[in-house]
Amino acid sequence: SKAQSTLKVNLINKFTLDEELSTFLDPIHNGNNIGLISDAGCPGVADPGSDIIKIAHQSNIKVVPLVGPSSILLAIMSSGLNGQNFAFNGYLPVDRTDKKNKIKELEKTIACDITLSTEYIKTLSVNEWKKNKINIDKKPAIFIIHKD
């Protein structure tokens, strides 16, 4: 449609310069609404979109959150564990040794590729995980740790 062909899209990722972010809000100053969409999860939740949301608040621009899929919440919902109290520990380190050590700390529940055809969600005790070999290399995964 004509409306879609006139859409302007700006990419926000780890390479986006801070100076660029405030210019992304320029349409608002001209009376237009803008939206922030994340390709995996909710904007601003473990997502670089939080930087532009912060600038919007500093500029007294109204931010209206809309409900959307969050891999963090979907993993908790599907784990069978009590979601009453949890902490998000962030992304795994890139360095292989650091990643291996972090996975050892976080090896109770794994959820990866949530909502994709390759989705994998499994809840086991740490001892059971030690007996199971699973390859999640280069897959976006969430580990949920439940303290008994």
SULJOGI-V983247 format. One record per residue. PHI is phi in degrees with one decimal (none if undefined). PSI is psi in radians with two decimals (NA if undefined). Layout:
phi->(PHI;PHI)
psi->(PSI;PSI)
//
This chain:
phi->(none;-63.0;-61.2;-68.8;-70.4;-99.4;-66.9;-107.4;-117.1;-113.8;-95.0;-116.8;-150.2;-67.0;-95.4;-69.0;-76.3;-56.1;-64.7;-71.2;-56.1;-65.2;-70.2;-65.1;-89.1;-52.6;-57.2;-64.1;-68.1;-100.0;87.5;-101.9;-90.7;-131.8;-129.5;-118.7;-121.4;-105.4;-81.1;-152.5;112.9;-98.8;-57.8;87.3;-106.6;53.3;-152.1;-67.6;-61.7;-61.2;-64.8;-74.6;-63.6;-61.4;-63.8;-60.4;-62.8;-63.6;-94.1;59.5;-96.1;-67.2;-110.5;-115.0;-78.7;-117.9;-71.2;-154.5;-69.1;-127.1;-58.7;-64.3;-69.0;-61.7;-64.6;-65.8;-59.5;-92.9;-79.7;83.4;-96.8;-72.5;-90.3;-63.8;-148.3;-150.6;-130.3;-94.8;-94.8;87.8;-80.1;-70.6;-63.9;-78.0;-58.7;-57.2;-66.3;-62.6;-64.1;-60.9;-64.4;-67.2;-62.6;-61.2;-72.6;-119.2;-112.5;-99.5;-125.8;-122.7;-134.1;-138.6;54.4;-59.6;75.5;-97.8;-65.7;-96.0;-53.1;-139.2;-132.3;-147.3;-118.6;-141.5;-74.6;-60.0;-62.1;-68.6;-62.8;-62.2;-84.1;-103.1;-100.4;-134.2;-105.8;-116.2;-55.0;64.0;-106.3;-67.1;-130.5;-123.9;-110.7;-112.6;-106.3;-116.3;-89.4;-75.2)
psi->(2.89;-0.66;-0.73;-0.63;-0.29;0.02;2.42;2.25;2.24;2.40;2.29;2.08;-2.95;-0.24;-0.12;2.26;2.52;-0.64;-0.51;-0.62;-0.82;-0.51;-0.41;-0.37;-0.05;-0.71;-0.54;-0.70;-0.27;0.23;0.20;2.67;2.66;2.83;2.67;2.11;2.38;2.49;-0.19;1.51;-2.74;2.39;2.33;-0.20;1.84;0.82;2.48;-0.12;-0.34;-0.49;-0.76;-0.55;-0.71;-0.76;-0.68;-0.78;-0.75;-0.47;0.17;0.63;2.27;2.26;2.14;1.92;2.47;2.59;2.36;3.04;2.42;2.03;-0.55;-0.89;-0.68;-0.67;-0.75;-0.77;-0.63;-0.04;-0.44;0.05;2.77;2.09;0.28;-0.56;2.06;2.86;2.45;2.14;0.09;-3.02;2.75;2.59;2.70;-0.70;2.28;-0.80;-0.79;-0.68;-0.77;-0.76;-0.69;-0.71;-0.66;-0.58;-0.49;0.85;0.73;-0.91;2.34;2.34;2.17;2.71;0.69;2.33;0.05;2.91;-0.36;0.28;2.41;2.07;2.16;2.36;2.10;2.85;2.86;-0.74;-0.67;-0.65;-0.62;-0.49;-0.32;2.29;2.19;2.40;1.90;0.38;2.21;0.33;2.40;2.05;2.68;2.33;2.23;2.19;2.22;2.14;2.07;NA)
//
